[in-house]
């Protein structure tokens, strides 16, 4: 996907400076900044999710996971002698 962003010469120069200071090119620097912003927002959304919704989402995720060994017996009776 290609996104075009119009920057002032000052903004571009500032971004190029920061990218150079980070030891990367401008494209990689901007991509990393976007990923950080998205992770920050995802973390904030998860932190503000009501417990009941979080629990329901987590339970749905657990149920969706497939067993890697369906023959494995992890019942209480198999754990204790």
C-alpha positions in Angstrom: 0.0 0.0 0.0 1.3 3.4 -0.8 0.3 6.5 1.2 1.3 10.0 0.2 1.8 12.6 2.9 2.5 16.2 2.1 5.2 17.7 4.5 6.6 21.1 4.7 10.3 21.4 3.9 11.0 21.9 7.6 9.0 18.8 8.6 10.8 16.7 6.0 14.2 18.0 7.2 13.4 17.3 10.8 12.2 13.7 9.9 15.4 13.1 7.8 17.5 14.3 10.7 15.8 12.0 13.2 16.0 9.1 10.8 19.7 9.7 10.3 20.3 9.9 14.0 18.5 6.6 14.4 20.7 5.1 11.7 17.9 4.4 9.2 16.4 5.8 6.1 13.3 8.0 6.1 10.9 5.3 4.9 11.9 2.9 7.6 11.9 5.6 10.2 8.3 6.6 9.3 7.1 3.0 9.1 8.6 2.3 12.6 6.9 5.5 14.0 3.5 4.3 12.6 4.0 0.8 14.1 4.8 2.3 17.5 1.7 4.6 17.3 -0.5 1.7 16.4 0.9 -0.5 19.2 0.4 2.4 21.7 -3.2 2.7 20.6 -3.9 -1.0 20.8 -2.4 -1.2 24.3 -4.5 1.7 25.4 -7.6 0.1 23.9 -6.9 -3.1 25.7 -6.3 -1.3 29.0 -9.7 0.4 28.8 -11.7 -2.7 27.8 -14.2 -3.7 30.4 -13.3 -6.9 32.2 -16.4 -8.8 31.0 -15.6 -8.0 27.4 -11.9 -8.8 27.8 -12.9 -12.1 29.5 -15.3 -13.0 26.7 -12.7 -12.2 24.0 -10.0 -14.2 25.8 -12.3 -17.1 26.2 -13.2 -17.0 22.5 -9.5 -17.0 21.7 -8.9 -20.0 24.0 -11.7 -22.0 22.4 -10.5 -21.2 18.9 -7.1 -22.8 19.6 -6.6 -26.3 18.3 -5.0 -29.0 20.4 -1.6 -30.0 19.2 -2.0 -33.4 20.7 -5.7 -34.5 21.0 -4.6 -37.8 22.7 -3.1 -36.0 25.6 -5.0 -36.5 28.9 -4.8 -33.5 31.1 -7.7 -34.4 33.3 -7.4 -34.1 37.1 -7.4 -37.9 37.4 -4.4 -38.2 35.1 -2.3 -35.7 37.0 -2.6 -37.2 40.5 -1.6 -40.8 41.3 
